[in-house]
Amino acid sequence: MRQWLDPEVRQASPADQFHDAIERILRMCGFNVSKVVTAHLRTRLDRLQIEHDNAGRIDLLSNSRGCSAYCDNLSSKARYDSKRFPDSELRCTPDMNVSTHHPRFLSLATRERLAKAMSEGIVVPQGLIAHGRGEAFDYILGEETLPAATAATSAAAALLLMAEHPVLSVNGNTAALAGKEIVNLSAAISAPIEVNLFHRTSKRERLIASYLKRLGAGDVLGVGKSASSTIRGIASSRRQTDPRGIGKADVVLIPLEDGDRAEALSRDGKKTIAIDLNPLSRTSRAASVSIVDNVIRAIPALTQASYRLKKMRRTSLERFVSDFDNQRNLESSVREMIEYLRGWA
């Protein structure tokens, strides 16, 4: 089945290869997919069981029941290494009537948390659509952190540690999906958290700030009249910033960001770190460093990298940043997606 990626296509740019691969796979979907996808790599969250440890976190372990040919095709590392997810992955899902052994349990739990956050006013309906779009890209990553994302995470951690005024920008989806993890990252790098919303209301700002404070955050910036600065070149409410936070920041973490503000922050001379599952988005291309990964995995990984890199000299941190090329890394992310898709054909 490898003939669907012909030599002419292999000479194309990574972005063109990606679009071509998607188009061809969609054509293939006109047939019975089960005949095409047999013993090749499937998403690595399939055939997993969930266990809780004493720290209130969960392990995803290979489930020996019914692995068949799928497990046979996984490397021993992929088969037996546990994947760590924060307890907040399952927070706010007490009413879910789905077994933890369901192959899509984590995905369903995440959706349930977003729906609950929407009912509480933290997430808007448009945020659910944005999450669904991102999850589709996560499938194409195999729902795991790939090497390009790991490289970007190290560069991002170095950039945050070298910054004079780093700021973590948070919207509703980020708060709902990785609120506790954002609070942990804030503590690790001594960076303030600022609420910044596209669909902005005073009530929603306060709800998100209160939620983050319940998770352990100190002062949360960007709420109400404190968002008195503006970013030039943005028509939406995201132009409003806190002069104590993003207003004076030299490095801004912008998870789940829209392209307009990512571009405007870059024009304003600020270094930006994006977390975006779409390597072709304007946000990914405008950012100084783009981590192509799920925010649920990316924020804990960024926190761990920050603690690890804290021990290094500034010259070593500078080398991490200077050696990193965002465009090349995005191309690597696209190639990794293509390689994953080849496993389905």
PAKEMAR-885025 format. One line per 8 residues: number of its first residue (from 1); their letters; for each residue x, y, z of C-alpha. Coordinates in steps of 0.001 Angstrom, whole numbers, m for minus. Layout:
NUM> A> X,Y,Z | ...
//
This chain:
1> MRQWLDPE> 0,0,0 | 3042,2310,49 | 2443,3396,m3533 | 28,6129,m2408 | 3032,8329,m1568 | 4699,8444,m4994 | 8254,9748,m5699 | 6974,13067,m7036
9> VRQASPAD> 5072,13713,m3813 | 8111,12793,m1702 | 9970,15679,m3349 | 7277,18155,m2296 | 7435,20311,811 | 6393,18713,4120 | 3203,20786,4150 | 2285,19613,631
17> QFHDAIER> 3087,16018,1578 | 833,16335,4596 | m2108,17671,2584 | m1566,15022,m83 | m1464,12235,2504 | m4702,13431,4104 | m6416,13721,710 | m5378,10207,m303
25> ILRMCGFN> m6390,8678,3008 | m9779,10362,2773 | m10207,8767,m656 | m9275,5437,838 | m12006,5876,3434 | m14507,5170,677 | m13561,1522,1267 | m13922,m588,4383
33> VSKVVTAH> m11202,915,6588 | m10842,m2308,8556 | m9444,m3932,5401 | m6791,m1233,5147 | m5872,m850,8824 | m4949,m4324,9999 | m1859,m5013,12062 | m235,m1615,11564
41> LRTRLDRL> 309,962,14317 | m2859,2389,15723 | m3192,5106,18315 | m1145,4136,21334 | m3929,4960,23745 | m5777,1885,22433 | m5530,m1345,24431 | m4477,440,27631
49> QIEHDNAG> m5628,115,31186 | m5602,2833,33840 | m4202,2473,37357 | m3951,5110,40094 | m854,5544,42228 | m527,6944,45751 | 216,10433,44453 | m3209,10710,42873
57> RIDLLSNS> m1864,10361,39351 | m2671,7672,36825 | m618,5189,34857 | m1591,3978,31404 | m316,446,31110 | m448,m2003,28236 | m3531,m4148,28581 | m2645,m7760,27813
65> RGCSAYCD> m6240,m8694,27068 | m6945,m8654,23366 | m3685,m7062,22227 | m3236,m9529,19332 | m1265,m8274,16349 | m1443,m4641,17447 | 770,m5248,20497 | 3065,m7455,18436
73> NLSSKARY> 3864,m4487,16182 | 4711,m2135,19044 | 8298,m1865,20201 | 9015,m3178,23682 | 9417,434,24847 | 6012,1471,23477 | 4446,m1704,24821 | 5677,m1562,28387
81> DSKRFPDS> 6558,2042,29199 | 3840,3681,31274 | 2565,7124,30241 | 1929,9589,33033 | m1104,11834,33004 | m1982,14384,35719 | m4878,13684,38019 | m6595,16784,36615
89> ELRCTPDM> m7056,14775,33402 | m9940,13097,35217 | m11027,15984,37425 | m14642,17143,37123 | m15878,13857,35636 | m17655,12143,38568 | m20840,11578,36554 | m19153,9806,33637
97> NVSTHHPR> m20719,6387,33157 | m17789,5021,31164 | m15423,2305,32331 | m11822,3364,32881 | m10939,394,30667 | m12754,1941,27702 | m10136,2385,24925 | m11128,6058,24514
105> FLSLATRE> m11609,6793,28212 | m9104,9668,28427 | m10562,11355,25367 | m14104,10973,26714 | m13059,12225,30148 | m11421,15283,28609 | m14541,16104,26594 | m16665,15696,29722
113> RLAKAMSE> m14447,18127,31618 | m14706,20688,28826 | m18486,20320,28744 | m18645,20820,32511 | m16341,23844,32245 | m18672,25274,29617 | m21691,24816,31888 | m19768,26734,34573
121> GIVVPQGL> m18935,29600,32195 | m15186,28938,31937 | m15308,27547,28383 | m17462,28939,25556 | m19195,26739,22927 | m16656,27810,20317 | m13977,26309,22560 | m15524,22873,22168
129> IAHGRGEA> m15219,23162,18398 | m11586,24247,18716 | m10845,21269,20948 | m12384,18832,18477 | m10246,20249,15692 | m7141,19867,17846 | m8007,16309,18835 | m8181,15378,15146
137> FDYILGEE> m4554,16493,14762 | m3637,14579,17919 | m4828,11388,16219 | m2291,12063,13467 | 422,12316,16132 | m590,8919,17472 | m1676,10764,20651 | 1864,10901,21960
145> TLPAATAA> 4679,13416,22275 | 6981,13024,19273 | 10686,13998,18985 | 10072,17379,17339 | 7815,18400,20237 | 10424,17256,22754 | 13079,19388,21051 | 10734,22403,21015
153> TSAAAALL> 9926,21872,24692 | 13604,22105,25664 | 14036,25300,23625 | 10867,26746,25166 | 12017,25963,28699 | 15377,27633,28031 | 13644,30700,26601 | 11361,31018,29638
161> LMAEHPVL> 14246,30600,32083 | 16320,33301,30342 | 13439,35779,30148 | 13348,38857,32350 | 9528,38981,32369 | 8017,35668,31274 | 4201,35448,31332 | 1825,32507,30946
169> SVNGNTAA> m1262,33506,28935 | m4353,31427,29727 | m7726,31156,28013 | m10765,29099,28981 | m9753,25864,27262 | m6244,25993,28734 | m7639,26557,32227 | m10084,23665,31854
177> LAGKEIVN> m7609,21242,30281 | m4406,22066,32160 | m5205,24536,34940 | m3246,22803,37705 | m353,22163,35342 | m215,25874,34412 | m90,26724,38119 | 2790,24245,38577
185> LSAAISAP> 4691,25734,35622 | 4138,29240,36987 | 5732,28193,40274 | 8611,26416,38537 | 9735,29456,36510 | 8352,32268,38737 | 6137,33598,35946 | 2753,35286,36468
193> IEVNLFHR> m441,33949,34904 | m2602,36291,32842 | m6141,35621,31632 | m6593,36575,27981 | m9809,35744,26150 | m11219,36065,22654 | m14811,35849,23951 | m14221,38201,26845
201> TSKRERLI> m16612,39167,29634 | m15819,40400,33129 | m17724,37475,34610 | m15784,34903,32604 | m12450,36530,33489 | m13322,36312,37196 | m14503,32706,36892 | m11242,31613,35277
209> ASYLKRLG> m9117,33578,37759 | m11056,32100,40705 | m10689,28594,39281 | m6906,29004,38900 | m6613,30385,42432 | m8468,27358,43788 | m5821,25259,42050 | m3061,27144,43873
217> AGDVLGVG> m2323,30220,41747 | m1449,33472,43472 | m2411,36764,41856 | m3929,36222,38391 | m3447,39153,36017 | m5620,40472,33193 | m8912,40563,35066 | m11309,43506,34769
225> KSASSTIR> m9821,47008,34634 | m6305,45670,35184 | m6242,44740,31471 | m5650,48379,30541 | m2965,47976,27855 | m3611,47090,24232 | m1689,45191,21572 | m1606,47005,18254
233> GIASSRRQ> m3056,45331,15188 | m5727,43189,16876 | m9441,43908,16530 | m10679,41284,19017 | m10837,41487,22807 | m7540,39621,22961 | m5843,42977,22331 | m6437,43876,26007
241> TDPRGIGK> m3487,43040,28252 | m2302,43747,31756 | 649,46203,31816 | 2099,44197,34733 | 1981,41007,32659 | 1876,40618,28888 | 2208,44405,28534 | 5819,44307,29755
249> ADVVLIPL> 6636,40664,28979 | 9595,39714,26830 | 8522,36042,26537 | 4875,34877,26478 | 3590,31316,26569 | 485,31216,24339 | m1164,27790,24471 | m4231,27265,22263
257> EDGDRAEA> m3764,30710,20724 | m5333,32405,17711 | m3115,33483,14841 | m3903,37213,14987 | m2528,37695,18477 | 437,35391,17905 | 1459,37529,14927 | 797,40795,16777
265> LSRDGKKT> 2870,39749,19807 | 5751,38851,17499 | 5467,42241,15727 | 5573,43841,19163 | 9034,42363,19698 | 7993,39655,22148 | 9213,36073,21973 | 6277,33676,21902
273> IAIDLNPL> 5958,29990,22731 | 2946,28335,21126 | 1361,25009,22045 | m617,24013,18971 | m1475,20595,17561 | m1597,22039,14025 | 1925,22620,12648 | 455,24480,9655
281> SRTSRAAS> m1450,27120,11628 | m584,30816,11613 | 66,30570,15341 | 2643,27798,14885 | 4354,29680,12073 | 4357,33054,13857 | 5714,31805,17195 | 9377,31833,18176
289> VSIVDNVI> 8997,28262,19441 | 6045,26018,18573 | 5371,22854,20540 | 3217,20617,18331 | 1601,18589,21081 | m1519,18248,23200 | m1562,20898,25926 | m2334,18176,28488
297> RAIPALTQ> 1018,16545,27728 | 2937,19691,26800 | 2547,21730,29993 | 3795,18986,32380 | 6664,18252,29983 | 7554,21960,29889 | 7540,22090,33694 | 9843,19064,33920
305> ASYRLKKM> 12178,20533,31306 | 12282,23832,33218 | 13338,22102,36430 | 15985,20127,34525 | 17397,23134,32664 | 17439,25327,35790 | 20648,23539,36770 | 22432,24652,33589
313> RRTSLERF> 24528,27741,33002 | 23070,30585,30992 | 25468,29878,28119 | 23979,26379,27825 | 20450,27801,27811 | 21447,30286,25119 | 22756,27401,23015 | 19409,25568,23315
321> VSDFDNQR> 17655,28651,21947 | 20179,29599,19244 | 20340,26041,17889 | 16561,25822,17588 | 14967,26649,14229 | 11180,26819,14499 | 10517,26428,10782 | 12722,23345,10532
329> NLESSVRE> 11132,21894,13639 | 7631,22413,12229 | 8724,20604,9077 | 9946,17756,11289 | 6536,17661,12997 | 4817,17336,9627 | 7199,14556,8588 | 6484,12706,11844
337> MIEYLRGW> 2755,12955,11130 | 3318,11584,7624 | 5329,8676,9009 | 2535,7871,11422 | m43,7969,8618 | 2106,5606,6541 | 1567,3006,9255 | m2147,3028,8405
345> A> m1695,2352,4711
//
